[in-house]
């Protein structure tokens, strides 16, 4: 039997109760919408009409203005000029292009920073950022926060009731920034006082009795020196939390100001860079939803095979989709690479078809819109040589531009397929969650214990295995509902409260299946080791004890043996001591604890717990453990090769090939191929619909 695939969009905890529902912003019958950035201030006004007409002719449905235009919007303090922007909005409307309006807080004008140089970021080494770049003003500077809202208020008053404006982007690619300025110092102290209420509570949480670090008043606390060896770990952890909250609150302040003047159907978002150690993402209370930026080919990722760098690492878009989607009522991609870029370490041309592949991959995860930086390639500035949808002449489409155009036409075709297709039960039945908290990543990375340890890569070993199974995956947080997932994977969740342990125990006892990996449950939520045996609070849950852990030298990796297969490991190994009824699935070999368990499986109530004590070098142990577990649970899985990803969205099946070899897709019965062929070469996409 097969089921109709219905997308239920829920507002997740963390967003305000007045955040708008997705149906008020985007039409479900349109599936998705595609837009492109345009910078009227970069081009002669006589060219605007031609450029925006070309954008519309290529099928784009919206554009994006004023992202870095503060100097043009407010050329002098308190003097605003919207006339030029009004003309651009009118031309966009002439060609039926909706507009996303942006705040320009990433690029304050020179008159502001010269008059108030304290708004510039002060670094730990005493150097200060200066005008001429972007993101050089501090979100922790009181004057900058206050003055920015004055400019945003004028912008919102002017465009808040304009039907041509569909929504707002606040700032650009915001991220937590360490500032050592006077205001940042005081705001950090205020943040700590608000969190701990009294200095004794802070001293206890930070463990300041160690090394005579005790404070008697909040005024004695400075922003930690990250370059100083041995700096208090909890002080650094709290400061990183503070920095992220400063970013989130600055964006929320902007959203509140916009909503004061804007119509209810104008949404507010921002475009985060996916960073899995950032608490900003998902931490906003006033944004209607969040979006992300993703570039795939810029020299940092090898991909698969000798020329895989031209396609990119296949998990980057997939993981971003699955990470953002559970955190927000809806999501979109505000910047997707249009072709060759200029700012990477090696700026190769993407493989023909790669841009088209990325667009479909974004869509496959459930995105409501995709936008690209930028429509017209720049002829000057830092991003000179960065491709656009058209070249610097404003007329000639680039190869990536043509692939955008192809995708837009394909989406228009899908819109005509009014009835939703069917989705196989086996796809829905293998839905899996990964329990993740960026706080753990920050904490682990501050105290790795082993320099070859990589937290994100550890998580990816489980994630990539799940995607090869053809499993839909959600990255969830501890405050979310666990009950919708037959399997939850908890990788390297080092800090874990007793409440979370109880919640996971209840999930298992009621029939859930839990997979926990090394470095999990070693500390409480404050980052302290338990005043007990090592990781003792999780012993009941995992059906045994963790005797000790080991870390190997990079040149001296050892092995884990499971079902006569050997798996190399180096970075971390929890050595286990199982209870009588707990089954041993794998053991260590090659060292003084040879024969000791490394992977165990136990039953608890109606559910099961699998503990994987070793972090394998290649992810093969993690893959085989999950495969064995899913087989034991009678959950049907696929066996897609690395680089082949399959998703269902709105009743459409989508297969994408990032690998260096052709792959032949076996389609379900009654599948109607809409685009592509069953044999997928590198960068190919296959889209189908299962007829009812």
C-alpha positions as CSV (number, residue, x, y, z in Angstrom):
1,X,0.0,0.0,0.0
2,X,1.1,3.5,-0.7
3,X,0.1,6.8,1.0
4,X,-0.5,10.3,-0.3
5,X,2.4,12.5,0.8
6,X,1.1,15.4,2.8
7,X,3.4,18.1,4.0
8,X,2.3,19.4,7.4
9,X,4.0,22.6,8.3
10,X,4.3,23.2,12.1
11,X,5.6,26.2,13.9
12,X,8.4,24.9,16.0
13,X,9.2,26.1,19.6
14,X,11.5,29.0,19.4
15,X,9.6,31.1,16.9
16,X,7.0,33.6,18.3
17,X,3.4,32.6,18.5
18,X,2.5,35.4,16.0
19,X,4.8,34.1,13.3
20,X,2.9,33.7,10.1
21,X,1.8,30.4,8.7
22,X,3.4,29.4,5.4
23,X,0.2,29.4,3.4
24,X,-0.2,33.1,4.1
25,X,3.1,33.7,2.4
26,X,3.5,31.1,-0.4
27,X,1.0,29.4,-2.5
28,X,1.2,25.6,-2.2
29,X,0.0,25.2,-5.8
30,X,3.1,27.0,-7.0
31,X,5.4,24.4,-5.3
32,X,8.3,26.8,-5.2
33,X,9.4,30.1,-6.6
34,X,12.7,31.3,-8.0
35,X,14.3,34.8,-7.8
36,X,17.6,36.6,-8.3
37,X,19.5,39.4,-6.6
38,X,19.7,42.7,-8.4
39,X,21.7,45.8,-7.4
40,X,20.2,48.9,-9.1
41,X,22.9,51.0,-7.5
42,X,25.6,49.1,-9.4
43,X,24.3,50.0,-12.8
44,X,23.3,53.0,-14.8
45,X,19.7,53.8,-14.4
46,X,19.1,53.5,-18.1
47,X,19.9,49.8,-17.9
48,X,17.5,48.8,-15.2
49,X,14.5,48.3,-17.5
50,X,16.4,46.1,-19.8
51,X,17.9,44.0,-17.0
52,X,14.7,43.4,-15.1
53,X,12.8,42.7,-18.3
54,X,15.5,40.1,-19.1
55,X,15.1,38.6,-15.6
56,X,11.3,38.2,-16.1
57,X,11.8,36.8,-19.6
58,X,14.0,34.1,-18.2
59,X,11.1,33.1,-15.8
60,X,12.2,34.5,-12.5
61,X,9.3,35.6,-10.3
62,X,11.0,37.8,-7.7
63,X,14.0,39.9,-7.2
64,X,16.0,41.2,-4.2
65,X,16.9,44.9,-3.5
66,X,19.0,47.1,-1.2
67,X,21.0,44.4,0.6
68,X,24.2,46.5,0.8
69,X,22.7,50.0,-0.1
70,X,22.7,51.9,3.2
71,X,25.0,54.6,1.8
72,X,22.5,55.2,-1.0
73,X,19.4,55.0,1.2
74,X,20.9,57.4,3.8
75,X,23.7,59.4,2.1
76,X,23.9,61.7,5.1
77,X,22.8,61.2,8.7
78,X,19.0,61.5,8.9
79,X,18.7,62.3,5.2
80,X,16.9,59.5,3.3
81,X,16.7,58.9,-0.4
82,X,14.2,56.3,-1.6
83,X,13.6,57.8,-5.0
84,X,16.1,55.7,-6.9
85,X,14.8,52.5,-5.1
86,X,11.2,53.5,-5.9
87,X,12.1,53.6,-9.6
88,X,13.6,50.1,-9.4
89,X,10.6,48.7,-7.6
90,X,8.3,50.2,-10.2
91,X,10.3,48.6,-13.0
92,X,10.2,45.2,-11.3
93,X,6.5,45.5,-10.9
94,X,6.2,46.5,-14.6
95,X,7.5,43.0,-15.4
96,X,5.5,41.3,-12.7
97,X,8.5,40.7,-10.5
98,X,7.8,40.7,-6.7
99,X,10.5,42.3,-4.5
100,X,12.3,41.2,-1.3
101,X,13.4,44.3,0.5
102,X,16.6,44.1,2.6
103,X,18.0,46.0,5.5
104,X,21.6,47.0,4.9
105,X,23.0,46.5,8.3
106,X,25.9,44.4,6.9
107,X,27.3,47.6,5.3
108,X,27.0,50.8,7.4
109,X,27.9,54.0,5.5
110,X,31.3,55.7,6.0
111,X,29.9,58.8,7.7
112,X,28.5,56.6,10.4
113,X,31.7,54.7,11.2
114,X,33.8,57.8,11.0
115,X,31.5,59.7,13.4
116,X,31.2,56.7,15.7
117,X,34.3,54.5,15.3
118,X,33.4,52.5,18.3
119,X,30.8,50.7,16.2
120,X,33.6,48.9,14.5
121,X,34.6,45.4,15.7
122,X,37.5,45.4,18.1
123,X,39.5,42.1,17.9
124,X,41.3,40.2,20.7
125,X,44.6,41.4,19.4
126,X,43.6,45.1,19.7
127,X,43.1,45.6,15.9
128,X,39.9,47.2,14.6
129,X,37.9,46.5,11.5
130,X,37.5,49.5,9.1
131,X,35.1,50.8,6.5
132,X,35.4,49.3,3.0
133,X,34.3,45.7,3.6
134,X,31.2,44.3,5.2
135,X,30.1,42.9,8.5
136,X,32.6,45.2,10.2
137,X,30.2,46.8,12.7
138,X,29.5,45.1,16.0
139,X,26.1,43.7,16.9
140,X,27.1,44.4,20.5
141,X,27.6,48.1,20.1
142,X,24.7,50.0,21.6
143,X,24.8,52.9,19.3
144,X,24.9,50.7,16.2
145,X,22.0,48.6,17.3
146,X,19.9,51.7,18.1
147,X,20.8,53.7,15.0
148,X,20.3,50.8,12.7
149,X,16.7,50.6,13.8
150,X,16.1,54.3,12.9
151,X,17.1,53.5,9.3
152,X,15.1,50.3,9.2
153,X,12.0,52.2,10.6
154,X,12.2,54.7,7.7
155,X,12.5,51.9,5.2
156,X,9.6,50.0,6.7
157,X,7.4,53.1,6.8
158,X,8.1,53.6,3.1
159,X,7.6,50.0,1.9
160,X,5.6,48.3,4.7
161,X,2.3,48.8,2.9
162,X,3.6,48.3,-0.6
163,X,1.9,45.3,-2.3
164,X,4.9,44.9,-4.5
165,X,7.1,43.9,-1.6
166,X,6.5,40.3,-0.6
167,X,8.9,40.2,2.3
168,X,12.1,41.3,4.0
169,X,15.6,40.0,4.5
170,X,17.3,41.4,7.6
171,X,21.1,41.7,7.4
172,X,23.0,39.3,5.2
173,X,24.6,36.0,6.2
174,X,24.6,37.0,9.9
175,X,26.9,35.1,12.2
176,X,28.2,35.5,15.7
177,X,31.2,37.8,15.9
178,X,33.6,38.3,18.8
179,X,33.9,41.9,19.7
180,X,36.1,43.2,22.6
181,X,34.7,46.7,22.6
182,X,33.5,48.5,25.7
183,X,29.8,48.0,25.0
184,X,30.3,44.3,24.2
185,X,32.2,43.9,27.5
186,X,29.3,45.4,29.5
187,X,26.6,43.6,27.6
188,X,28.4,40.3,28.3
189,X,28.4,41.1,32.0
190,X,24.8,42.0,31.9
191,X,24.0,38.8,30.0
192,X,25.8,36.7,32.6
193,X,24.0,38.5,35.5
194,X,20.7,37.9,33.8
195,X,21.5,34.2,33.4
196,X,22.9,33.5,36.8
197,X,21.3,36.1,39.0
198,X,24.1,35.9,41.5
199,X,27.9,35.5,41.3
200,X,27.9,32.3,43.5
201,X,25.7,30.5,40.8
202,X,28.2,31.6,38.1
203,X,31.2,30.4,40.1
204,X,29.6,27.1,40.6
205,X,28.6,26.7,37.0
206,X,32.1,27.8,35.8
207,X,33.9,25.7,38.4
208,X,36.0,28.7,39.3
209,X,37.5,27.1,42.4
210,X,39.8,25.5,39.8
211,X,43.1,27.5,39.4
212,X,41.9,30.2,41.8
213,X,39.4,31.6,39.3
214,X,36.7,32.7,41.7
215,X,34.9,36.0,41.1
216,X,33.2,38.1,43.7
217,X,31.3,40.4,41.3
218,X,30.1,40.4,37.7
219,X,32.1,43.6,37.1
220,X,35.3,41.5,37.4
221,X,34.5,39.3,34.5
222,X,36.1,40.1,31.1
223,X,35.4,38.6,27.7
224,X,37.7,35.5,27.5
225,X,41.0,35.6,25.6
226,X,40.7,32.7,23.2
227,X,44.4,32.8,22.4
228,X,45.3,32.4,26.1
229,X,46.1,28.8,27.0
230,X,44.0,27.3,29.7
231,X,41.2,29.9,29.7
232,X,38.1,28.8,31.6
233,X,36.2,26.5,29.3
234,X,32.8,27.5,30.7
235,X,33.6,31.2,30.4
236,X,34.4,30.6,26.7
237,X,31.3,28.5,26.2
238,X,29.1,31.1,27.8
239,X,30.7,33.8,25.7
240,X,30.0,31.9,22.5
241,X,26.4,31.6,23.6
242,X,26.3,35.3,24.3
243,X,27.7,36.1,20.9
244,X,25.1,34.0,19.2
245,X,22.3,35.5,21.2
246,X,23.5,39.0,20.3
247,X,23.2,38.1,16.7
248,X,19.7,36.5,17.1
249,X,18.4,39.4,19.2
250,X,19.7,42.1,16.7
251,X,17.8,40.3,13.9
252,X,14.7,40.0,16.1
253,X,14.9,43.7,16.9
254,X,14.9,44.5,13.2
255,X,12.0,42.2,12.6
256,X,10.0,43.9,15.4
257,X,10.7,47.3,13.9
258,X,9.6,46.1,10.4
259,X,6.4,44.5,11.6
260,X,5.5,47.7,13.4
261,X,4.9,49.3,10.0
262,X,4.6,46.4,7.5
263,X,1.5,44.6,6.3
264,X,0.8,41.2,7.9
265,X,1.4,39.4,4.6
266,X,5.0,40.7,4.3
267,X,7.2,38.1,5.9
268,X,10.6,38.7,7.6
269,X,13.6,36.3,7.3
270,X,17.3,36.2,7.2
271,X,19.8,34.1,5.2
272,X,22.1,32.1,7.5
273,X,25.2,30.3,6.3
274,X,24.7,26.7,7.6
275,X,27.1,26.4,10.5
276,X,26.4,23.5,12.8
277,X,28.1,25.2,15.8
278,X,25.8,28.2,15.6
279,X,23.0,28.7,18.0
280,X,21.7,31.7,16.0
281,X,20.1,29.3,13.6
282,X,16.7,28.5,15.1
283,X,17.3,30.9,18.0
284,X,15.2,33.8,16.6
285,X,11.8,34.6,18.1
286,X,10.5,37.3,15.8
287,X,11.4,36.1,12.3
288,X,8.6,34.4,10.4
289,X,11.0,31.7,9.1
290,X,14.7,31.3,8.3
291,X,16.6,30.7,5.0
292,X,20.1,29.7,4.1
293,X,23.0,30.4,1.7
294,X,24.8,27.6,0.0
295,X,27.8,27.5,-2.4
296,X,29.0,24.1,-3.6
297,X,32.1,24.6,-5.8
298,X,34.8,26.9,-4.5
299,X,37.8,24.7,-3.8
300,X,37.1,23.4,-0.4
301,X,35.3,20.0,-1.2
302,X,36.6,17.2,-3.3
303,X,33.3,15.5,-4.0
304,X,33.4,12.0,-5.4
305,X,36.0,10.9,-8.0
306,X,38.8,12.8,-9.7
307,X,36.5,15.6,-11.0
308,X,34.0,15.5,-8.1
309,X,35.1,19.0,-7.1
310,X,33.1,20.3,-10.1
311,X,29.9,19.0,-8.6
312,X,30.6,19.4,-4.9
313,X,30.1,17.4,-1.7
314,X,26.7,15.7,-2.0
315,X,25.7,16.1,1.7
316,X,26.0,19.9,1.8
317,X,22.6,20.8,0.4
318,X,20.9,17.6,1.8
319,X,22.1,18.2,5.3
320,X,21.2,21.9,5.2
321,X,17.7,21.1,4.1
322,X,17.2,18.5,6.8
323,X,18.8,20.8,9.4
324,X,16.8,23.9,8.7
325,X,13.4,22.3,7.9
326,X,12.6,21.2,11.5
327,X,13.7,24.5,13.0
328,X,11.3,26.7,11.0
329,X,7.7,26.7,9.8
330,X,9.0,26.9,6.2
331,X,12.4,27.5,4.7
332,X,14.0,28.9,1.6
333,X,17.4,29.2,0.1
334,X,18.3,32.9,-0.4
335,X,21.6,32.4,-2.1
336,X,22.4,29.4,-4.3
337,X,25.5,29.4,-6.4
338,X,24.8,30.5,-10.0
339,X,28.0,29.2,-11.5
340,X,31.7,30.0,-11.1
341,X,32.6,32.2,-8.1
342,X,35.6,34.4,-7.3
343,X,36.2,34.2,-3.6
344,X,37.1,30.6,-3.0
345,X,40.5,29.0,-2.7
346,X,40.3,27.6,-6.2
347,X,37.4,28.9,-8.3
348,X,36.7,26.1,-10.8
349,X,33.9,26.0,-13.3
350,X,31.1,23.7,-12.0
351,X,30.3,20.7,-14.2
352,X,27.7,21.4,-16.8
353,X,24.4,20.4,-15.2
354,X,25.6,20.9,-11.6
355,X,23.7,24.1,-11.0
356,X,20.5,22.4,-12.3
357,X,21.3,19.5,-9.9
358,X,21.6,21.9,-6.9
359,X,18.4,23.6,-7.7
360,X,16.5,20.3,-7.7
361,X,18.3,19.2,-4.5
362,X,17.1,22.4,-2.7
363,X,13.6,21.7,-4.0
364,X,13.7,18.1,-3.0
365,X,14.1,19.0,0.7
366,X,10.9,21.1,0.7
367,X,12.2,24.7,0.1
368,X,9.5,27.2,-0.7
369,X,11.8,29.4,-2.7
370,X,15.3,29.6,-4.2
371,X,17.1,32.8,-4.9
372,X,20.6,33.4,-6.4
373,X,23.3,35.9,-6.0
374,X,23.2,37.5,-8.5
375,X,21.4,38.3,-11.7
376,X,24.1,40.3,-13.4
377,X,27.8,39.6,-13.0
378,X,29.6,42.5,-11.4
379,X,32.2,44.6,-13.3
380,X,33.9,46.0,-10.2
381,X,34.3,45.3,-6.5
382,X,35.5,42.4,-4.4
383,X,33.3,39.9,-6.2
384,X,34.5,40.7,-9.7
385,X,34.6,37.5,-11.8
386,X,31.7,36.1,-9.8
387,X,29.2,34.6,-12.3
388,X,25.6,35.8,-12.4
389,X,22.6,34.6,-14.3
390,X,23.7,36.8,-17.2
391,X,27.2,38.2,-17.8
392,X,28.5,41.7,-17.2
393,X,26.8,42.9,-20.4
394,X,23.4,42.3,-18.8
395,X,22.2,40.4,-21.8
396,X,24.1,37.1,-22.4
397,X,23.0,34.2,-20.1
398,X,25.7,32.2,-18.4
399,X,25.7,28.5,-18.4
400,X,24.4,28.5,-14.9
401,X,21.7,31.1,-15.9
402,X,20.5,28.7,-18.6
403,X,20.3,25.9,-16.0
404,X,18.2,28.2,-13.7
405,X,16.0,28.9,-16.7
406,X,15.6,25.1,-17.4
407,X,14.7,24.5,-13.7
408,X,12.1,27.3,-13.8
409,X,10.4,25.8,-16.8
410,X,10.4,22.4,-15.2
411,X,8.7,23.7,-12.1
412,X,6.1,25.4,-14.3
413,X,5.4,21.9,-15.8
414,X,5.1,20.4,-12.3
415,X,2.6,23.0,-11.3
416,X,0.3,21.6,-14.0
417,X,0.4,18.2,-12.3
418,X,-2.5,19.2,-10.0
419,X,-3.0,15.9,-8.1
420,X,-0.3,14.8,-5.8
421,X,1.5,11.5,-6.5
422,X,1.9,8.7,-4.1
423,X,4.8,8.0,-1.8
424,X,5.8,4.4,-0.9
425,X,5.2,3.3,2.6
426,X,8.7,2.0,2.9
427,X,10.1,5.5,2.4
428,X,7.9,6.9,5.1
429,X,8.6,4.0,7.5
430,X,12.3,4.7,7.6
431,X,12.0,8.3,8.6
432,X,14.8,9.0,11.1
433,X,15.8,11.8,13.4
434,X,19.3,12.9,14.4
435,X,19.2,14.6,17.8
436,X,21.5,17.5,17.6
437,X,22.5,20.6,19.7
438,X,25.1,23.1,18.4
439,X,26.0,23.7,22.0
440,X,27.6,20.3,22.1
441,X,29.6,20.9,19.0
442,X,31.0,24.2,20.5
443,X,31.8,22.5,23.8
444,X,33.5,19.5,22.2
445,X,35.5,21.6,19.7
446,X,36.8,23.7,22.6
447,X,38.1,20.6,24.3
448,X,38.6,18.0,21.6
449,X,41.0,15.7,23.6
450,X,42.3,14.6,20.2
451,X,43.2,16.9,17.3
452,X,42.0,14.4,14.7
453,X,38.5,14.4,16.1
454,X,36.0,16.2,13.9
455,X,32.5,16.7,15.3
456,X,30.7,17.5,12.1
457,X,32.4,14.7,10.2
458,X,31.4,12.3,13.0
459,X,27.7,13.3,12.6
460,X,28.0,13.0,8.8
461,X,29.1,9.4,9.1
462,X,25.6,8.5,10.5
463,X,23.8,11.0,8.3
464,X,25.4,9.8,5.1
465,X,24.6,6.2,6.0
466,X,20.9,7.2,6.5
467,X,20.7,9.0,3.2
468,X,22.2,6.0,1.4
469,X,19.3,4.0,2.9
470,X,16.9,6.4,1.3
471,X,15.7,7.6,4.6
472,X,14.0,11.0,5.1
473,X,16.0,12.6,8.0
474,X,15.2,15.5,10.4
475,X,17.7,17.1,12.7
476,X,15.8,17.7,15.8
477,X,16.4,19.4,19.2
478,X,15.8,18.2,22.7
479,X,12.6,20.2,23.1
480,X,10.9,18.7,20.1
481,X,8.6,15.6,19.9
482,X,10.5,12.3,19.6
483,X,7.4,10.1,19.0
484,X,7.2,10.6,15.2
485,X,10.4,8.8,14.6
486,X,10.9,5.0,14.7
487,X,14.7,5.6,15.0
488,X,16.6,8.4,16.6
489,X,20.4,8.7,16.3
490,X,22.2,10.6,19.0
491,X,25.8,11.2,17.9
492,X,28.4,12.7,20.2
493,X,25.9,14.3,22.5
494,X,28.4,15.1,25.2
495,X,26.3,17.4,27.4
496,X,23.1,15.8,28.4
497,X,20.7,16.8,31.2
498,X,18.9,14.2,33.5
499,X,15.7,15.5,32.0
500,X,16.8,14.6,28.5
501,X,18.1,11.2,29.6
502,X,14.6,10.6,31.1
503,X,12.9,11.7,27.9
504,X,15.1,9.4,25.8
505,X,14.4,6.5,28.2
506,X,10.7,7.1,28.0
507,X,10.9,7.2,24.2
508,X,12.7,3.8,24.2
509,X,10.4,2.2,26.7
510,X,7.4,3.2,24.6
511,X,8.9,1.4,21.5
512,X,11.4,3.8,20.1
513,X,14.8,2.7,18.8
514,X,17.8,4.7,19.9
515,X,21.3,4.8,18.5
516,X,23.9,6.5,20.6
517,X,27.5,7.1,19.7
518,X,30.8,7.7,21.5
519,X,31.2,11.0,23.6
520,X,27.5,10.9,24.6
521,X,26.2,11.6,28.1
522,X,29.7,12.1,29.6
523,X,28.7,15.5,31.1
524,X,25.7,17.2,32.5
525,X,24.0,20.2,30.8
526,X,26.5,22.6,32.4
527,X,29.5,20.7,30.9
528,X,30.6,19.2,34.2
529,X,31.5,15.5,34.4
530,X,29.1,13.6,36.6
531,X,30.0,13.1,40.3
532,X,29.7,9.4,39.7
533,X,31.2,6.7,37.5
534,X,32.0,7.9,34.0
535,X,28.7,8.6,32.2
536,X,26.8,6.7,34.8
537,X,23.4,8.4,34.3
538,X,23.1,6.7,30.9
539,X,24.0,3.2,32.1
540,X,20.4,2.1,32.4
541,X,19.6,3.4,29.0
542,X,22.5,1.8,27.2
543,X,22.3,-1.5,29.1
544,X,25.8,-1.4,30.5
545,X,28.7,0.8,31.5
546,X,31.5,2.7,29.8
547,X,34.7,1.5,31.5
548,X,37.0,4.1,29.9
549,X,37.7,5.7,26.6
550,X,40.9,5.7,24.5
551,X,42.4,8.0,21.8
552,X,45.0,6.7,19.4
553,X,47.8,8.4,17.5
554,X,47.0,9.1,13.8
555,X,49.8,6.8,12.7
556,X,48.6,3.9,15.0
557,X,45.0,3.3,14.2
558,X,43.4,0.1,15.5
559,X,40.4,-2.0,14.5
560,X,36.9,-2.9,15.6
561,X,35.6,-6.3,14.6
562,X,31.9,-7.0,13.8
563,X,30.6,-10.0,12.0
564,X,34.2,-10.9,10.9
565,X,34.6,-7.5,9.3
566,X,37.4,-5.1,10.5
567,X,36.9,-1.3,10.8
568,X,39.8,1.1,11.4
569,X,39.4,3.7,14.2
570,X,41.6,6.4,15.6
571,X,39.9,9.4,17.2
572,X,37.7,8.1,20.0
573,X,36.8,4.7,21.5
574,X,34.5,4.1,24.4
575,X,35.3,0.7,25.9
576,X,32.0,-0.9,27.1
577,X,31.0,-3.3,29.9
578,X,27.6,-4.6,29.0
579,X,24.9,-6.0,31.3
580,X,24.1,-9.7,31.2
581,X,21.1,-9.3,28.8
582,X,22.9,-6.8,26.5
583,X,24.2,-8.2,23.3
584,X,27.7,-7.5,22.0
585,X,27.8,-6.6,18.3
586,X,31.4,-5.6,17.9
587,X,34.7,-5.8,19.9
588,X,38.0,-4.0,19.9
589,X,41.2,-5.7,18.6
590,X,44.9,-4.9,18.5
591,X,45.5,-3.3,21.9
592,X,45.6,-4.2,25.6
593,X,41.7,-4.2,25.8
594,X,41.3,-6.5,22.8
595,X,38.1,-8.4,23.1
596,X,36.3,-5.7,25.0
597,X,32.9,-4.6,23.5
598,X,32.8,-1.5,21.3
599,X,29.2,-1.8,20.0
600,X,26.3,-3.1,22.1
601,X,22.6,-3.7,21.5
602,X,20.0,-3.9,24.3
603,X,16.2,-3.9,24.8
604,X,14.5,-1.6,27.2
605,X,10.7,-1.8,27.5
606,X,9.3,-2.0,24.0
607,X,12.3,-0.4,22.4
608,X,16.0,-0.9,21.8
609,X,19.2,1.0,22.3
610,X,22.4,0.5,20.2
611,X,25.6,2.1,21.5
612,X,28.4,2.6,19.1
613,X,31.6,3.3,21.1
614,X,34.1,3.8,18.3
615,X,34.4,6.6,15.8
616,X,35.5,4.7,12.7
617,X,37.9,6.4,10.2
618,X,35.8,5.9,7.1
619,X,32.3,5.7,8.5
620,X,32.0,2.1,7.5
621,X,31.3,0.9,11.0
622,X,28.5,3.4,11.5
623,X,27.0,2.4,8.2
624,X,27.1,-1.4,9.0
625,X,25.7,-0.9,12.5
626,X,22.8,1.1,11.2
627,X,22.2,-1.4,8.4
628,X,22.2,-4.3,10.9
629,X,19.8,-2.5,13.2
630,X,17.3,-1.6,10.4
631,X,17.4,-5.2,9.3
632,X,16.7,-6.4,12.9
633,X,13.8,-3.9,13.1
634,X,12.4,-5.0,9.7
635,X,12.7,-1.5,8.3
636,X,13.2,-1.7,4.6
637,X,16.1,0.3,3.3
638,X,17.8,1.1,-0.1
639,X,21.4,0.7,-0.8
640,X,22.2,3.8,-2.9
641,X,25.9,4.4,-3.6
642,X,27.7,7.4,-2.2
643,X,26.5,10.5,-4.0
644,X,23.1,9.2,-5.1
645,X,20.3,10.8,-3.1
646,X,16.6,10.2,-3.4
647,X,13.8,12.2,-1.8
648,X,10.0,12.6,-2.1
649,X,8.4,16.1,-2.0
650,X,4.8,17.1,-2.8
651,X,4.2,13.6,-4.3
652,X,7.2,13.8,-6.6
653,X,10.1,11.5,-6.4
654,X,13.5,13.0,-7.1
655,X,16.8,11.2,-7.7
656,X,20.1,13.1,-7.9
657,X,23.5,11.8,-8.8
658,X,26.7,13.5,-7.4
659,X,28.8,10.4,-7.9
660,X,31.4,9.9,-10.7
661,X,29.6,6.8,-12.1
662,X,26.3,6.4,-13.8
663,X,23.5,4.9,-11.7
664,X,20.4,3.1,-12.9
665,X,17.4,4.0,-10.8
666,X,14.7,1.3,-10.1
667,X,11.4,3.1,-10.0
668,X,8.3,2.0,-8.2
669,X,5.4,0.4,-10.0
670,X,3.1,2.9,-11.9
671,X,5.8,5.6,-11.9
672,X,5.5,8.2,-14.6
673,X,8.9,9.8,-15.5
674,X,8.5,13.5,-15.8
675,X,12.1,14.7,-16.3
676,X,15.3,12.8,-17.0
677,X,16.0,9.1,-17.6
678,X,16.4,6.1,-15.3
679,X,20.2,6.0,-16.1
680,X,21.6,9.0,-14.2
681,X,25.1,10.2,-15.2
682,X,27.0,12.6,-13.0
683,X,24.9,15.7,-12.1
684,X,21.8,14.2,-13.6
685,X,18.3,14.5,-12.1
686,X,15.4,12.1,-12.4
687,X,11.9,13.3,-11.4
688,X,8.8,11.0,-11.4
689,X,5.3,10.7,-10.1
690,X,3.6,7.5,-8.9
691,X,0.1,7.5,-10.4
692,X,-2.7,6.6,-8.0
